């Protein structure tokens, strides 16, 4: 709720069509350690590798471009998460560099796409 109040955006609940069961979340967040807004998603185990990340992140990217007018969008992913890397590449995002979100955290891969 704080993100919606401060930034005007945040995460949405993702549900399978025809169901009210929560599958996961997808949305936008502004992290201090990144150069801009990033798209993020997380799904419960039964809903992984079923296209929910690609479909919901694509809709979020469209919202970021068409409604919010963002020129560029970022995403972070753990280096070993090959599935999420493929999702981001499918969405047209490209690897830029590794970053740390804070001093004690491990490095993550930073992806970006011009909208």
C-alpha positions as CSV (number, residue, x, y, z in Angstrom):
1,X,0.0,0.0,0.0
2,X,2.9,2.3,0.8
3,X,4.2,1.9,-2.8
4,X,0.8,2.9,-4.2
5,X,0.6,5.9,-2.0
6,X,4.2,7.1,-2.7
7,X,4.7,6.1,-6.3
8,X,1.2,5.5,-7.7
9,X,1.9,1.8,-8.5
10,X,2.8,-1.5,-6.9
11,X,2.1,-5.2,-7.2
12,X,-1.2,-6.8,-8.3
13,X,-2.5,-10.2,-7.4
14,X,-2.4,-12.7,-10.3
15,X,-5.3,-15.2,-10.6
16,X,-5.9,-18.0,-13.1
17,X,-8.8,-17.3,-15.5
18,X,-12.0,-18.5,-14.1
19,X,-10.7,-18.8,-10.5
20,X,-10.1,-16.6,-7.5
21,X,-7.2,-18.7,-6.3
22,X,-4.1,-16.6,-5.9
23,X,-1.3,-17.7,-8.4
24,X,1.2,-15.0,-7.4
25,X,2.0,-11.3,-7.8
26,X,3.3,-9.1,-10.6
27,X,3.8,-5.3,-10.7
28,X,6.0,-2.3,-10.5
29,X,8.4,-1.1,-7.8
30,X,10.8,1.7,-7.4
31,X,13.9,0.6,-5.5
32,X,16.4,3.2,-4.3
33,X,19.3,1.1,-5.6
34,X,18.1,0.9,-9.2
35,X,18.2,3.7,-11.8
36,X,14.4,3.4,-12.5
37,X,11.2,1.5,-12.0
38,X,11.4,-2.3,-12.2
39,X,8.9,-5.0,-13.0
40,X,8.8,-7.9,-10.6
41,X,6.9,-11.1,-10.2
42,X,6.7,-14.2,-8.0
43,X,4.5,-17.2,-8.3
44,X,3.4,-20.0,-6.0
45,X,5.0,-23.4,-7.0
46,X,1.9,-24.9,-8.6
47,X,1.7,-21.9,-11.0
48,X,5.3,-21.7,-12.1
49,X,6.4,-22.5,-15.7
50,X,2.8,-22.1,-16.9
51,X,3.1,-18.7,-18.7
52,X,1.8,-16.6,-15.9
53,X,5.0,-14.6,-15.5
54,X,5.3,-13.8,-19.2
55,X,1.6,-12.9,-19.6
56,X,1.3,-10.7,-16.5
57,X,4.7,-9.0,-16.9
58,X,3.9,-8.2,-20.5
59,X,0.6,-6.6,-19.3
60,X,2.5,-4.7,-16.6
61,X,5.1,-3.4,-19.2
62,X,2.3,-2.2,-21.4
63,X,0.7,-0.4,-18.5
64,X,4.1,1.2,-17.6
65,X,4.4,2.4,-21.2
66,X,0.8,3.4,-22.1
67,X,-0.6,4.6,-18.7
68,X,2.4,5.8,-16.8
69,X,4.5,6.9,-19.8
70,X,7.7,5.4,-18.5
71,X,10.4,5.4,-21.1
72,X,12.5,2.5,-19.7
73,X,11.8,-0.4,-17.4
74,X,14.2,-2.5,-15.4
75,X,14.1,-6.0,-13.8
76,X,16.4,-7.9,-11.5
77,X,16.9,-11.6,-11.3
78,X,19.1,-13.9,-9.2
79,X,22.0,-15.1,-11.4
80,X,21.0,-18.8,-11.2
81,X,17.4,-18.3,-12.2
82,X,17.6,-19.3,-15.8
83,X,13.7,-19.5,-16.1
84,X,13.2,-15.9,-15.2
85,X,16.1,-14.8,-17.4
86,X,14.3,-16.5,-20.3
87,X,11.1,-14.7,-19.4
88,X,12.8,-11.3,-19.3
89,X,14.5,-11.9,-22.7
90,X,11.1,-13.0,-24.1
91,X,9.7,-9.7,-23.0
92,X,12.5,-7.9,-24.9
93,X,14.7,-7.0,-21.9
94,X,18.4,-7.2,-22.2
95,X,21.1,-7.9,-19.6
96,X,22.9,-4.7,-18.6
97,X,25.2,-5.5,-15.6
98,X,25.2,-7.0,-12.1
99,X,24.2,-4.9,-9.2
100,X,23.8,-5.1,-5.4
101,X,20.6,-3.8,-3.9
102,X,22.4,-3.1,-0.6
103,X,25.9,-3.6,0.8
104,X,25.4,-7.0,2.4
105,X,23.2,-8.5,-0.4
106,X,24.5,-10.8,-3.1
107,X,24.7,-9.5,-6.7
108,X,21.7,-9.8,-9.0
109,X,21.5,-9.4,-12.7
110,X,20.0,-6.1,-14.0
111,X,17.9,-6.3,-17.2
112,X,16.4,-3.3,-19.0
113,X,14.2,-2.4,-21.9
114,X,13.2,0.8,-23.6
115,X,9.5,1.1,-23.7
